[in-house]
Amino acid sequence: QVQLQESGPGLVKPSQTLSLTCTVSGGAITSDYYYWNWARQAPGKGLEWMGAITGSGSIYYNPSLKSRTSISRDTSKNQFTLHLSSVTPEDTATYYCARGTSLYNAYDPNPFDYRGQGTQVTVSS
C-alpha cells in the first residue's frame, strides 16, 4: 500500500517561498512507471495541478505556475519537494502530493491512484 504524507508550514507570509515535502512509503519514487505530483485546491475552486517529477527525474510544470515553481527530490529519503516562490494570498489552498501513472490530464476524472491527505497552507501577513 502506497502512502503519501505532505509536511510543511501552515502559514507563510506574502512574498516568501512556500516549501512542502512529500514523504512516500510503500513504493520507490525512482520507479520508472510513475509520476509524482503536486496539486492544490483553493477554497471554492477546482483542483489545480502544479507539476510532477518522474521516477527518472524528469520534471513537468503547469505553465501558469512554472515561473514560481520548483520540484526536486531526495531519493535517499524517498521524498519529493515543492517550492513556490513569491506567494500571495491567492496561493492559499490545500496542497496535495499524489502519484499518477501518466502525465497529468485535466480531463482525466481519476488522474491519481494515490494521494496524500493534503495540508492547508495560508498566505497571510
C-alpha positions in Angstrom: 0.0 0.0 0.0 1.5 3.3 -1.1 1.1 6.2 1.3 2.0 9.8 0.8 2.3 12.4 3.5 2.7 16.2 3.0 4.6 18.3 5.5 5.4 21.9 5.8 4.4 25.2 7.3 0.7 26.0 7.6 1.3 29.8 7.4 3.5 31.7 5.0 3.9 35.4 4.7 3.4 37.1 1.3 6.4 37.3 -0.9 8.1 34.4 0.8 8.7 30.9 -0.6 6.5 28.1 0.3 8.2 24.7 0.7 6.4 21.5 1.2 7.8 17.9 1.3 6.0 14.7 0.4 7.2 11.6 2.1 6.4 8.4 0.3 6.1 4.9 1.8 5.3 1.6 0.2 6.8 2.5 -3.2 10.0 4.0 -4.5 9.9 7.4 -6.1 12.6 6.2 -8.5 10.2 3.7 -10.2 10.1 4.3 -13.9 6.3 3.9 -14.1 5.1 6.8 -12.0 4.7 10.5 -11.9 4.9 12.1 -8.5 2.7 15.2 -8.5 1.9 18.3 -6.6 -1.6 19.8 -6.8 -3.7 22.3 -4.8 -7.2 23.3 -4.3 -8.2 26.7 -3.2 -11.4 27.4 -1.3 -14.4 27.2 -3.7 -12.2 26.2 -6.7 -11.2 23.0 -8.5 -8.0 21.0 -8.3 -5.1 22.8 -9.9 -2.1 20.6 -11.0 1.2 22.3 -10.2 3.8 19.9 -11.5 5.3 16.4 -11.4 8.6 14.6 -11.2 9.0 11.2 -12.7 10.9 8.2 -11.5 13.8 9.0 -13.8 13.9 12.6 -12.6 12.2 14.4 -15.4 10.2 17.4 -14.3 7.0 18.9 -15.7 5.3 22.1 -14.6 2.0 23.8 -15.1 2.8 26.6 -17.5 0.8 29.1 -15.5 2.9 28.4 -12.4 6.2 27.5 -14.0 8.0 30.8 -13.3 7.4 30.4 -9.5 7.5 26.6 -9.1 10.4 24.2 -8.4 10.1 20.5 -7.8 13.0 18.4 -6.5 13.6 15.1 -4.8 15.7 13.3 -2.2 15.8 9.7 -3.3 17.7 8.6 -0.1 14.7 9.7 1.9 12.1 8.8 -0.7 10.8 12.3 -0.6 10.0 15.0 -3.2 9.6 18.7 -2.5 7.7 21.7 -3.8 9.0 25.2 -3.7 6.6 28.0 -4.7 8.1 31.5 -4.6 6.7 35.0 -4.2 3.5 33.7 -2.7 0.4 35.9 -2.4 -2.9 35.3 -0.5 -4.2 33.8 -3.8 -1.8 30.9 -3.1 -3.9 30.0 0.0 -5.1 26.4 -0.6 -4.9 22.8 0.5 -1.8 21.3 -1.1 -1.6 17.6 -2.1 1.0 15.3 -3.3 -0.1 12.4 -5.4 1.0 9.5 -7.6 -0.1 9.1 -11.2 0.7 6.6 -13.9 0.8 9.2 -16.7 1.4 12.9 -17.2 -1.5 14.8 -15.6 -4.5 15.3 -17.8 -7.1 17.8 -16.6 -9.8 15.8 -18.4 -9.0 12.6 -16.6 -11.6 12.0 -13.9 -9.1 10.0 -11.9 -5.6 11.3 -12.6 -4.1 9.9 -9.4 -4.1 6.4 -7.9 -2.8 7.5 -4.6 -3.0 10.9 -2.9 -1.9 12.3 0.4 -4.5 13.8 2.9 -3.4 17.3 2.0 -2.0 20.1 4.0 -3.6 23.5 4.5 -1.4 26.5 3.6 -2.5 30.0 4.4 -0.6 33.0 3.0 -1.1 36.0 5.2 0.9 38.6 7.0 
